[in-house]
Amino acid sequence: MLLFRWLILLLLLGSAVSFFFYTTTGEPRYKRWGLLVLKWVVFAGLGFFGVLVLERVA
């Protein structure tokens, strides 16, 4: 559980940094990278909540 929390936090931080770089430089590669990392944040969040639901059910 703690691993999922740290993973989500670090991915959100990485996504925020990428979007910050995009806004300051205007280079589209940072926007692509930020969206890719954000997609993995959503997957990690779904996995985290899936584990929580499975713990409640079982």
N, C-alpha and C positions, 0 to 999 in steps of 0.2 A: 504494500500500500504506500509506504513511504517512497519507494522507488518511482511509482507512478506520479506522485505529487511533485517530486523533484524533476522528473522528466517533463511534465507539463509546464512547470514553471520555467525551466531552462529553454524549452521550445518557444514559449511565449516571449521570453526575453530576446531570444535570437530573432524572432519575427519582428519585434518592435525595433530592434537595432537595424534590421534590413530595411524596414520602411523609413526609418530616420535617414539612413544613407540615401535612399531613393529621393526623399524630399530635399535633401541638401545638394545632391549631385545631379539628379534628374536622369540618371542612367537606368534604363529599363531592366537591366540584369538584376539589380537589387530588388525591384518590384517582383520579378519572377521568383527570386529566391525567397522573398518574404511570403509570397502566396504559397509556395511549396512547403515552407516550414509551417505556415498556418494550417495547411491541410493535414500535416502530421500531428499538429496539436489537437485537431478535431478527432483524428483517429485514436490518439492516446487518451483523450477525454472519454470517448465512447468505450474504450477498453476499461478505463478506470470505473466508470459507472456500471459497465457490464459486470465487473467483478463484485461491486457492491450489491447489485441485484442478485447475483448468484449466491452471495453469502447470506442474504436475507431469506432466499428461497430454501436453501439447503440447511 
